[in-house]
């Protein structure tokens, strides 16, 4: 067993950036200053894991002098670090985190932070009357900054049956011998134009099938669980992959589960080129009298399953592009890609620094901006001729709804009438209903 120590500290920022700790946006608090999203907890854990596995430190792999990492999601960085540690033959057995700050209070957000943790690499343990282990206890210190400290324990994996050359070199069944020794794996960098949306790991039969059918992104490698070949969809995936000369590896169900980042990979994982975002200016340039834009903007949705379901509905309804804020929102994770069931291969997506500014840009380009809010008196079914113009629907997160600035900049606020005891629909269900209401209005 090895132990690594990580430490990170960030002062509070003078701008209006959000405070993000362990991937959780903490409302009403000043953000931290940093090159990425300044998530001190994720940075400390990443550093500890890399050190324990002998893979250097976070600054070596994700330098803050590199503009391509500006504004990066630190939880995505942590997920890459977890994959690096796994690929080097190590397994995280425990991660102890101490957060030192006067504000915010960490304990109320502990469960959300645990939920955000990638895979099973974190464990939360607390002992009454003793120092806290795991996320959940703070000490009154750090008046002007947030300190994150971490101890990570990793254990080497035993070599797989039939392997050669120790833990880093194993001969895999059905392949030509994937010798994994040599230089350590580095995480994939964003594209040179800094327009990567993620989406490099796609899981689930339907999502992987659509990646291959669309053929818009190169599939680097395909992992298939041994016992999955009898499934007809898996058979189709294998045939498509062979026709595109994709490397296919037959692996155990256990390896699929270890490599997966969604709850049910269904025996198949594809590693592909990242999605490239579309510039909002390019989308707006496509508007004409013959083609009225249909856009959807998403404000503060952080659940990958909801995002994937929204994207699936948008693609089915013929939405031209989905607009995502760079901060306070989930992007294309493996869980989102699986839930989208292939929609990400066909749907244009724009990432903007701030949604309020993007909404003003839409209005300046003669796009009507319509926000959905439970409290609005006007129902969405009364859009009328407005639906036939350039239009953007804005969906807010469940609970908080639309943020104040976003709501203020919308041209119109509408609601979905609720006739039962519940006050609202799930945001993905609301997206499906709202987008198809625009489709209906345009066809009538």
C-alpha positions as CSV (number, residue, x, y, z in Angstrom):
1,X,0.0,0.0,0.0
2,X,1.1,3.5,-0.7
3,X,0.1,6.8,0.8
4,X,0.0,10.2,-1.0
5,X,-0.5,13.6,0.4
6,X,-2.2,16.5,-1.5
7,X,-2.7,20.1,-0.5
8,X,-4.3,23.1,-2.2
9,X,-5.2,26.6,-1.2
10,X,-7.1,29.3,-3.1
11,X,-8.0,32.8,-2.0
12,X,-11.4,34.2,-2.5
13,X,-11.9,35.8,-5.9
14,X,-12.9,39.4,-6.5
15,X,-15.1,38.6,-9.4
16,X,-18.5,36.9,-9.5
17,X,-17.4,33.4,-10.3
18,X,-19.2,30.7,-8.3
19,X,-17.8,28.8,-5.4
20,X,-17.3,25.1,-6.3
21,X,-16.0,22.6,-3.8
22,X,-15.8,18.9,-4.6
23,X,-17.9,19.6,-7.7
24,X,-20.7,21.1,-5.7
25,X,-21.8,24.7,-6.4
26,X,-22.4,26.4,-3.1
27,X,-24.9,29.2,-3.5
28,X,-24.5,32.6,-2.0
29,X,-20.7,32.4,-1.4
30,X,-17.8,34.1,-3.1
31,X,-15.9,31.9,-5.5
32,X,-12.2,31.1,-5.3
33,X,-9.4,32.6,-7.5
34,X,-7.7,30.2,-9.8
35,X,-6.9,29.2,-13.4
36,X,-9.5,26.4,-13.5
37,X,-12.7,26.5,-11.5
38,X,-10.5,26.6,-8.4
39,X,-12.0,23.6,-6.7
40,X,-9.5,23.2,-3.8
41,X,-10.9,19.8,-2.7
42,X,-10.8,18.2,-6.1
43,X,-7.2,19.6,-6.6
44,X,-6.0,18.2,-3.3
45,X,-7.5,14.8,-3.9
46,X,-6.0,14.7,-7.4
47,X,-2.6,15.6,-6.1
48,X,-2.8,12.9,-3.3
49,X,-3.8,10.2,-5.7
50,X,-1.1,11.1,-8.3
51,X,1.5,11.1,-5.5
52,X,0.4,7.8,-4.0
53,X,0.6,6.1,-7.4
54,X,4.0,7.7,-8.2
55,X,2.6,9.7,-11.2
56,X,3.9,13.1,-10.3
57,X,1.6,16.0,-9.3
58,X,-1.4,17.9,-10.7
59,X,0.8,20.8,-11.8
60,X,2.8,18.5,-14.1
61,X,-0.3,17.1,-15.9
62,X,-2.6,20.1,-15.8
63,X,-0.3,23.2,-15.5
64,X,-2.0,26.5,-14.6
65,X,0.3,28.2,-17.2
66,X,-1.5,26.4,-20.0
67,X,-4.4,28.5,-21.4
68,X,-6.1,25.3,-22.5
69,X,-6.9,24.4,-18.9
70,X,-8.5,27.9,-18.2
71,X,-11.9,27.4,-16.6
72,X,-11.6,23.6,-16.6
73,X,-14.0,21.5,-14.6
74,X,-11.8,20.2,-11.7
75,X,-14.0,17.1,-11.3
76,X,-13.3,16.2,-14.9
77,X,-9.6,16.5,-14.0
78,X,-10.1,14.3,-11.0
79,X,-11.9,11.7,-13.1
80,X,-8.9,11.7,-15.5
81,X,-6.6,11.3,-12.5
82,X,-8.6,8.3,-11.2
83,X,-8.3,6.7,-14.7
84,X,-4.5,7.4,-14.7
85,X,-4.1,5.7,-11.3
86,X,-6.2,2.7,-12.5
87,X,-4.2,2.4,-15.7
88,X,-1.0,2.4,-13.7
89,X,-2.2,-0.7,-11.9
90,X,-3.3,0.9,-8.6
91,X,-6.7,1.1,-6.9
92,X,-7.6,3.8,-4.4
93,X,-8.7,2.2,-1.1
94,X,-9.4,5.3,0.9
95,X,-9.3,9.1,0.6
96,X,-9.3,11.3,3.7
97,X,-10.1,15.0,3.2
98,X,-9.7,17.9,5.6
99,X,-11.2,21.3,4.6
100,X,-10.1,24.3,6.6
101,X,-12.1,27.5,6.2
102,X,-14.2,30.0,8.2
103,X,-16.9,29.9,5.5
104,X,-18.7,28.3,3.9
105,X,-20.0,25.5,6.2
106,X,-19.0,22.3,4.6
107,X,-21.1,19.8,6.6
108,X,-24.5,20.7,4.9
109,X,-22.9,19.9,1.5
110,X,-21.2,16.6,2.4
111,X,-23.7,14.2,0.9
112,X,-23.8,16.2,-2.4
113,X,-20.0,16.1,-2.4
114,X,-19.9,12.4,-1.9
115,X,-22.4,11.9,-4.7
116,X,-20.1,13.9,-7.1
117,X,-17.1,11.7,-6.3
118,X,-15.9,9.6,-9.3
119,X,-16.3,5.9,-9.0
120,X,-15.6,4.4,-5.6
121,X,-12.3,6.3,-4.9
122,X,-13.6,8.2,-2.0
123,X,-14.9,7.0,1.4
124,X,-16.4,9.2,4.1
125,X,-15.9,8.1,7.7
126,X,-16.4,10.2,10.8
127,X,-15.7,9.3,14.4
128,X,-17.4,11.2,17.2
129,X,-14.9,13.1,19.3
130,X,-12.1,12.5,16.8
131,X,-10.7,14.2,13.8
132,X,-13.0,14.0,10.8
133,X,-12.2,11.6,8.0
134,X,-13.8,12.2,4.7
135,X,-15.7,15.3,3.6
136,X,-17.9,16.8,6.3
137,X,-16.0,18.7,9.0
138,X,-14.4,22.1,9.0
139,X,-12.2,24.0,11.4
140,X,-12.6,27.8,12.0
141,X,-9.6,29.0,10.1
142,X,-8.9,30.4,6.6
143,X,-10.7,33.7,6.9
144,X,-9.6,34.8,3.4
145,X,-9.1,31.5,1.6
146,X,-10.0,27.8,1.5
147,X,-7.5,25.1,2.4
148,X,-7.9,21.6,1.1
149,X,-5.8,18.8,2.4
150,X,-5.9,15.1,1.5
151,X,-4.3,11.7,2.3
152,X,-4.9,9.0,-0.3
153,X,-4.2,5.3,0.1
154,X,-3.7,3.2,-3.0
155,X,-3.2,-0.5,-3.3
156,X,-1.6,-2.3,-6.2
157,X,-3.8,-4.7,-8.2
158,X,-2.8,-8.3,-8.5
159,X,-1.9,-9.3,-12.1
160,X,-4.8,-10.7,-14.0
161,X,-4.8,-14.4,-14.7
162,X,-2.7,-15.1,-17.8
163,X,-0.9,-11.8,-17.6
164,X,2.8,-11.4,-18.3
165,X,5.3,-8.9,-17.2
166,X,3.9,-7.9,-13.8
167,X,0.9,-5.6,-13.2
168,X,1.6,-3.2,-16.0
169,X,1.9,-5.6,-18.9
170,X,-1.0,-8.1,-19.5
171,X,-1.9,-10.2,-22.5
172,X,-5.6,-9.8,-23.1
173,X,-7.8,-12.4,-24.6
174,X,-9.0,-11.6,-28.1
175,X,-6.3,-9.0,-28.7
176,X,-2.7,-8.8,-29.8
177,X,-1.3,-8.2,-26.4
178,X,-1.9,-4.8,-24.8
179,X,1.4,-4.3,-23.1
180,X,0.8,-1.5,-20.7
181,X,4.3,-0.8,-19.4
182,X,6.4,2.1,-20.5
183,X,5.7,5.8,-20.1
184,X,2.8,6.6,-17.8
185,X,-0.5,7.6,-19.3
186,X,-1.2,11.3,-19.5
187,X,-4.7,12.6,-19.6
188,X,-6.1,13.7,-23.0
189,X,-5.7,17.5,-23.5
190,X,-8.4,19.7,-24.8
191,X,-8.3,20.4,-28.5
192,X,-6.0,23.2,-29.6
193,X,-8.9,25.6,-30.1
194,X,-10.2,24.9,-26.6
195,X,-13.6,23.9,-27.8
196,X,-13.8,20.4,-26.4
197,X,-17.1,19.4,-24.7
198,X,-15.8,16.1,-23.3
199,X,-17.7,13.0,-24.2
200,X,-14.5,10.9,-24.8
201,X,-16.0,7.9,-22.9
202,X,-19.3,6.6,-24.2
203,X,-21.1,3.8,-22.4
204,X,-24.3,1.9,-23.1
205,X,-25.4,-0.1,-26.1
206,X,-27.6,2.6,-27.8
207,X,-25.1,5.4,-27.2
208,X,-22.1,3.4,-28.5
209,X,-24.1,2.2,-31.5
210,X,-25.0,5.7,-32.5
211,X,-21.3,6.8,-32.2
212,X,-20.5,4.2,-34.8
213,X,-23.5,4.9,-37.0
214,X,-22.9,8.7,-37.0
215,X,-19.2,8.3,-37.8
216,X,-18.5,11.9,-36.9
217,X,-15.9,11.1,-34.3
218,X,-13.1,8.5,-34.5
219,X,-13.5,5.6,-32.1
220,X,-10.1,4.8,-30.7
221,X,-11.0,1.6,-28.8
222,X,-14.0,-0.5,-28.0
223,X,-14.3,-2.7,-24.8
224,X,-16.8,-5.5,-25.0
225,X,-17.7,-7.7,-22.0
226,X,-17.1,-11.4,-22.8
227,X,-20.7,-12.6,-22.1
228,X,-22.3,-9.7,-24.1
229,X,-21.6,-11.1,-27.6
230,X,-24.9,-13.0,-27.8
231,X,-26.9,-9.8,-27.6
232,X,-28.0,-8.7,-31.1
233,X,-27.3,-5.0,-30.4
234,X,-23.8,-5.9,-29.3
235,X,-23.4,-8.0,-32.4
236,X,-24.3,-5.0,-34.5
237,X,-21.9,-2.8,-32.6
238,X,-19.1,-5.3,-33.3
239,X,-19.9,-5.4,-37.0
240,X,-19.9,-1.6,-37.2
241,X,-16.6,-1.4,-35.3
242,X,-15.0,-4.0,-37.6
243,X,-16.1,-2.1,-40.7
244,X,-14.5,1.0,-39.4
245,X,-11.3,-0.8,-38.3
246,X,-11.8,0.0,-34.6
247,X,-9.7,-1.8,-32.1
248,X,-11.9,-4.2,-30.2
249,X,-10.9,-5.8,-26.9
250,X,-12.8,-8.6,-25.2
251,X,-12.6,-8.0,-21.4
252,X,-14.3,-9.3,-18.3
253,X,-17.4,-7.9,-16.9
254,X,-15.4,-6.8,-13.9
255,X,-13.1,-4.7,-16.0
256,X,-16.1,-3.1,-17.7
257,X,-17.5,-2.2,-14.3
258,X,-14.2,-0.9,-13.1
259,X,-13.7,1.3,-16.1
260,X,-17.2,2.6,-16.3
261,X,-18.4,6.0,-15.1
262,X,-22.1,5.4,-15.4
263,X,-24.3,3.1,-13.3
264,X,-25.1,0.6,-16.1
265,X,-22.6,0.4,-19.0
266,X,-24.4,-2.6,-20.4
267,X,-21.2,-4.5,-21.2
268,X,-19.8,-2.0,-23.7
269,X,-17.5,1.1,-23.5
270,X,-16.2,3.2,-26.4
271,X,-13.3,5.6,-26.2
272,X,-13.6,8.3,-28.8
273,X,-12.4,11.7,-29.9
274,X,-13.9,14.5,-27.8
275,X,-17.0,16.4,-28.9
276,X,-16.3,19.8,-30.3
277,X,-18.5,22.6,-29.2
278,X,-20.2,25.0,-31.7
279,X,-19.7,28.7,-31.5
280,X,-22.8,30.6,-30.7
281,X,-21.9,33.2,-33.4
282,X,-21.9,30.4,-36.0
283,X,-25.3,29.2,-34.9
284,X,-26.8,32.7,-35.1
285,X,-25.3,33.2,-38.5
286,X,-27.5,30.3,-39.8
287,X,-30.7,32.2,-39.2
288,X,-32.7,33.3,-42.3
289,X,-36.2,34.0,-43.4
290,X,-36.4,30.4,-44.6
291,X,-34.9,29.0,-41.5
292,X,-36.0,30.3,-38.1
293,X,-33.7,29.2,-35.3
294,X,-34.9,26.9,-32.5
295,X,-32.6,27.0,-29.6
296,X,-32.6,25.7,-26.0
297,X,-30.5,27.1,-23.1
298,X,-30.0,25.3,-19.9
299,X,-29.5,27.2,-16.7
300,X,-27.8,25.4,-13.8
301,X,-28.8,21.8,-14.5
302,X,-26.1,19.7,-12.7
303,X,-27.5,16.2,-13.0
304,X,-26.0,14.2,-15.9
305,X,-29.0,12.0,-16.3
306,X,-31.3,15.1,-16.7
307,X,-28.9,16.7,-19.2
308,X,-28.8,13.6,-21.3
309,X,-32.6,13.3,-21.3
310,X,-32.9,16.9,-22.3
311,X,-30.4,16.5,-25.2
312,X,-32.3,13.5,-26.4
313,X,-35.6,15.4,-26.5
314,X,-33.9,18.4,-28.2
315,X,-32.4,16.3,-30.9
316,X,-35.8,14.6,-31.5
317,X,-37.6,17.9,-31.7
318,X,-35.1,19.3,-34.3
319,X,-33.5,21.9,-32.0
320,X,-30.6,23.7,-33.8
321,X,-28.4,24.0,-30.8
322,X,-28.3,23.7,-27.0
323,X,-26.6,26.4,-25.0
324,X,-24.7,25.4,-21.8
325,X,-23.0,27.7,-19.3
326,X,-19.4,26.9,-18.7
327,X,-19.9,27.0,-14.9
328,X,-22.6,25.8,-12.6
329,X,-23.8,23.2,-15.1
330,X,-22.9,19.6,-16.0
331,X,-21.4,18.9,-19.4
332,X,-21.1,15.7,-21.4
333,X,-20.1,13.1,-18.9
334,X,-20.4,9.3,-19.6
335,X,-23.7,9.3,-17.6
336,X,-25.0,12.2,-19.7
337,X,-23.9,10.5,-22.9
338,X,-25.6,7.3,-22.0
339,X,-28.8,9.0,-21.0
340,X,-28.8,11.0,-24.3
341,X,-28.8,7.6,-26.2
342,X,-26.7,8.9,-29.1
343,X,-28.2,12.4,-29.4
344,X,-24.8,14.0,-28.7
345,X,-23.6,12.7,-32.0
346,X,-26.0,14.9,-33.9
347,X,-26.9,17.9,-31.8
348,X,-24.9,21.1,-31.8
349,X,-23.9,22.4,-28.4
350,X,-22.5,25.8,-27.4
351,X,-20.7,26.5,-24.2
352,X,-20.8,30.2,-23.1
353,X,-19.0,31.9,-20.2
354,X,-22.2,33.3,-18.8
355,X,-25.8,32.6,-19.7
356,X,-27.1,36.2,-19.1
357,X,-24.6,37.6,-21.5
358,X,-25.5,34.9,-24.1
359,X,-29.2,35.7,-23.7
360,X,-28.5,39.4,-24.5
361,X,-26.6,38.3,-27.5
362,X,-29.6,36.2,-28.6
363,X,-31.9,39.2,-28.2
364,X,-29.6,41.4,-30.2
365,X,-29.8,38.9,-33.0
366,X,-33.6,39.0,-33.0
367,X,-34.1,35.7,-31.1
368,X,-37.1,35.6,-28.7
369,X,-36.0,34.3,-25.4
370,X,-38.7,32.4,-23.4
371,X,-38.0,31.1,-19.9
372,X,-39.9,28.3,-18.2
373,X,-40.8,29.0,-14.6
374,X,-43.4,27.3,-12.3
375,X,-44.7,30.7,-11.0
376,X,-45.4,32.2,-14.4
377,X,-49.1,33.0,-15.1
378,X,-48.9,32.6,-18.9
379,X,-48.9,28.9,-20.1
380,X,-46.5,27.7,-22.7
381,X,-49.4,26.6,-24.8
382,X,-50.2,30.3,-25.5
383,X,-47.0,31.0,-27.4
384,X,-48.9,31.3,-30.7
385,X,-47.0,33.0,-33.6
386,X,-44.0,33.6,-31.4
387,X,-43.1,29.9,-31.8
388,X,-42.7,30.5,-35.5
389,X,-40.0,33.1,-35.0
390,X,-36.4,32.7,-34.0
391,X,-36.9,31.3,-30.4
392,X,-34.8,30.1,-27.5
393,X,-36.4,28.2,-24.6
394,X,-34.6,28.6,-21.3
395,X,-34.8,25.7,-18.8
396,X,-33.9,26.2,-15.1
397,X,-32.7,23.6,-12.6
398,X,-35.1,21.7,-10.5
399,X,-35.7,23.6,-7.2
400,X,-33.9,26.9,-7.8
401,X,-35.4,27.3,-11.3
402,X,-34.1,30.2,-13.4
403,X,-31.4,32.3,-11.8
404,X,-32.3,36.0,-11.2
405,X,-30.2,37.5,-14.0
406,X,-31.4,34.9,-16.5
407,X,-35.0,35.5,-15.6
408,X,-34.6,39.2,-15.9
409,X,-33.2,39.0,-19.4
410,X,-35.9,36.7,-20.8
411,X,-38.4,38.4,-23.1
412,X,-41.2,36.2,-21.7
413,X,-41.7,33.8,-18.8
414,X,-44.2,30.9,-19.2
415,X,-45.1,27.9,-17.2
416,X,-46.4,24.3,-17.7
417,X,-49.9,24.1,-16.1
418,X,-50.0,21.4,-13.4
419,X,-53.5,19.9,-12.6
420,X,-52.4,17.5,-9.9
421,X,-51.0,17.8,-6.4
422,X,-47.4,18.3,-7.6
423,X,-46.1,21.7,-8.4
424,X,-43.7,20.9,-11.3
425,X,-42.3,18.4,-13.7
426,X,-38.8,17.0,-13.8
427,X,-36.7,19.4,-15.9
428,X,-36.1,16.7,-18.6
429,X,-39.8,16.0,-18.8
430,X,-40.5,19.8,-19.0
431,X,-37.9,20.0,-21.8
432,X,-39.7,17.3,-23.8
433,X,-43.1,18.9,-23.4
434,X,-41.8,22.5,-24.2
435,X,-39.8,21.6,-27.2
436,X,-42.5,19.6,-28.8
437,X,-45.0,22.4,-28.1
438,X,-42.8,24.6,-30.3
439,X,-42.8,21.9,-32.9
440,X,-46.6,21.6,-32.8
441,X,-47.1,25.4,-33.0
442,X,-44.8,25.6,-36.1
443,X,-46.7,22.9,-37.9
444,X,-50.2,24.2,-37.2
